[in-house]
Amino acid sequence: MKSQDTLFGIAEQYIEIIEAMERTADKEDLARLEEERALWHGRLMDKLKKEGIKFKDREHVTAIAFRIVRQEL
């Protein structure tokens, strides 16, 4: 069971949602996933700020999330 309050857990959930969006063509699923992505993006930004990790913009936050999940950071 992954912890969704750790930086890794939040990043992992965020990336899972992005990957699910890439795999689906269903408009309803995409709309739901986009709402979830926005929620988790906000959580990730809050956690990055709390941890003192700086970011430039939305794309940079996503890049950081991928690096965290791949254990490159």
ChimeraX commands (.cxc) that place a marker at each C-alpha (Angstrom):
marker #1 position 0.00,0.00,0.00 radius 0.5
marker #1 position 1.52,3.30,-1.07 radius 0.5
marker #1 position 1.43,6.30,1.21 radius 0.5
marker #1 position -0.29,9.21,-0.47 radius 0.5
marker #1 position 1.12,11.78,1.95 radius 0.5
marker #1 position 4.78,11.29,1.08 radius 0.5
marker #1 position 6.46,13.11,-1.77 radius 0.5
marker #1 position 7.02,9.79,-3.56 radius 0.5
marker #1 position 3.43,8.66,-3.01 radius 0.5
marker #1 position 1.95,11.90,-4.31 radius 0.5
marker #1 position 4.27,11.91,-7.33 radius 0.5
marker #1 position 3.48,8.27,-8.03 radius 0.5
marker #1 position -0.28,8.87,-7.96 radius 0.5
marker #1 position 0.10,11.94,-10.19 radius 0.5
marker #1 position 2.13,10.00,-12.78 radius 0.5
marker #1 position -0.32,7.07,-12.69 radius 0.5
marker #1 position -3.14,9.48,-13.58 radius 0.5
marker #1 position -1.14,11.03,-16.43 radius 0.5
marker #1 position -0.36,7.57,-17.81 radius 0.5
marker #1 position -4.02,6.55,-17.53 radius 0.5
marker #1 position -4.96,9.67,-19.49 radius 0.5
marker #1 position -2.54,8.66,-22.23 radius 0.5
marker #1 position -4.09,5.18,-22.46 radius 0.5
marker #1 position -7.76,6.18,-22.74 radius 0.5
marker #1 position -9.77,7.72,-25.54 radius 0.5
marker #1 position -13.06,7.76,-23.62 radius 0.5
marker #1 position -14.12,11.38,-23.19 radius 0.5
marker #1 position -15.84,10.80,-19.86 radius 0.5
marker #1 position -12.81,8.98,-18.47 radius 0.5
marker #1 position -10.54,11.75,-19.76 radius 0.5
marker #1 position -12.65,14.43,-18.09 radius 0.5
marker #1 position -12.62,12.55,-14.77 radius 0.5
marker #1 position -8.89,11.90,-15.02 radius 0.5
marker #1 position -8.20,15.55,-15.84 radius 0.5
marker #1 position -10.01,16.57,-12.65 radius 0.5
marker #1 position -7.96,14.06,-10.67 radius 0.5
marker #1 position -4.76,15.23,-12.38 radius 0.5
marker #1 position -5.45,18.83,-11.40 radius 0.5
marker #1 position -6.11,17.79,-7.79 radius 0.5
marker #1 position -2.94,15.72,-7.53 radius 0.5
marker #1 position -0.92,18.41,-9.32 radius 0.5
marker #1 position -1.94,20.85,-6.59 radius 0.5
marker #1 position -1.03,18.36,-3.88 radius 0.5
marker #1 position 2.33,17.76,-5.53 radius 0.5
marker #1 position 3.08,21.48,-5.79 radius 0.5
marker #1 position 2.20,21.95,-2.11 radius 0.5
marker #1 position 4.44,19.06,-1.10 radius 0.5
marker #1 position 7.33,20.29,-3.26 radius 0.5
marker #1 position 7.06,23.72,-1.62 radius 0.5
marker #1 position 6.97,22.12,1.84 radius 0.5
marker #1 position 10.08,20.09,1.00 radius 0.5
marker #1 position 11.89,23.18,-0.32 radius 0.5
marker #1 position 12.03,21.91,-3.91 radius 0.5
marker #1 position 11.73,24.77,-6.37 radius 0.5
marker #1 position 9.92,24.54,-9.69 radius 0.5
marker #1 position 9.31,26.91,-12.58 radius 0.5
marker #1 position 5.92,25.94,-14.01 radius 0.5
marker #1 position 3.44,23.10,-14.51 radius 0.5
marker #1 position 5.65,21.24,-16.96 radius 0.5
marker #1 position 8.59,21.44,-14.58 radius 0.5
marker #1 position 6.45,19.98,-11.77 radius 0.5
marker #1 position 5.53,17.09,-14.07 radius 0.5
marker #1 position 9.19,16.53,-14.99 radius 0.5
marker #1 position 10.12,16.51,-11.30 radius 0.5
marker #1 position 7.34,13.98,-10.59 radius 0.5
marker #1 position 8.66,11.64,-13.28 radius 0.5
marker #1 position 12.19,11.95,-11.85 radius 0.5
marker #1 position 10.94,11.20,-8.33 radius 0.5
marker #1 position 9.02,8.12,-9.48 radius 0.5
marker #1 position 12.02,6.88,-11.48 radius 0.5
marker #1 position 14.11,7.51,-8.34 radius 0.5
marker #1 position 16.37,9.95,-10.16 radius 0.5
marker #1 position 15.98,12.57,-7.44 radius 0.5
marker link #1:1,2 radius 0.2
marker link #1:2,3 radius 0.2
marker link #1:3,4 radius 0.2
marker link #1:4,5 radius 0.2
marker link #1:5,6 radius 0.2
marker link #1:6,7 radius 0.2
marker link #1:7,8 radius 0.2
marker link #1:8,9 radius 0.2
marker link #1:9,10 radius 0.2
marker link #1:10,11 radius 0.2
marker link #1:11,12 radius 0.2
marker link #1:12,13 radius 0.2
marker link #1:13,14 radius 0.2
marker link #1:14,15 radius 0.2
marker link #1:15,16 radius 0.2
marker link #1:16,17 radius 0.2
marker link #1:17,18 radius 0.2
marker link #1:18,19 radius 0.2
marker link #1:19,20 radius 0.2
marker link #1:20,21 radius 0.2
marker link #1:21,22 radius 0.2
marker link #1:22,23 radius 0.2
marker link #1:23,24 radius 0.2
marker link #1:24,25 radius 0.2
marker link #1:25,26 radius 0.2
marker link #1:26,27 radius 0.2
marker link #1:27,28 radius 0.2
marker link #1:28,29 radius 0.2
marker link #1:29,30 radius 0.2
marker link #1:30,31 radius 0.2
marker link #1:31,32 radius 0.2
marker link #1:32,33 radius 0.2
marker link #1:33,34 radius 0.2
marker link #1:34,35 radius 0.2
marker link #1:35,36 radius 0.2
marker link #1:36,37 radius 0.2
marker link #1:37,38 radius 0.2
marker link #1:38,39 radius 0.2
marker link #1:39,40 radius 0.2
marker link #1:40,41 radius 0.2
marker link #1:41,42 radius 0.2
marker link #1:42,43 radius 0.2
marker link #1:43,44 radius 0.2
marker link #1:44,45 radius 0.2
marker link #1:45,46 radius 0.2
marker link #1:46,47 radius 0.2
marker link #1:47,48 radius 0.2
marker link #1:48,49 radius 0.2
marker link #1:49,50 radius 0.2
marker link #1:50,51 radius 0.2
marker link #1:51,52 radius 0.2
marker link #1:52,53 radius 0.2
marker link #1:53,54 radius 0.2
marker link #1:54,55 radius 0.2
marker link #1:55,56 radius 0.2
marker link #1:56,57 radius 0.2
marker link #1:57,58 radius 0.2
marker link #1:58,59 radius 0.2
marker link #1:59,60 radius 0.2
marker link #1:60,61 radius 0.2
marker link #1:61,62 radius 0.2
marker link #1:62,63 radius 0.2
marker link #1:63,64 radius 0.2
marker link #1:64,65 radius 0.2
marker link #1:65,66 radius 0.2
marker link #1:66,67 radius 0.2
marker link #1:67,68 radius 0.2
marker link #1:68,69 radius 0.2
marker link #1:69,70 radius 0.2
marker link #1:70,71 radius 0.2
marker link #1:71,72 radius 0.2
marker link #1:72,73 radius 0.2
view
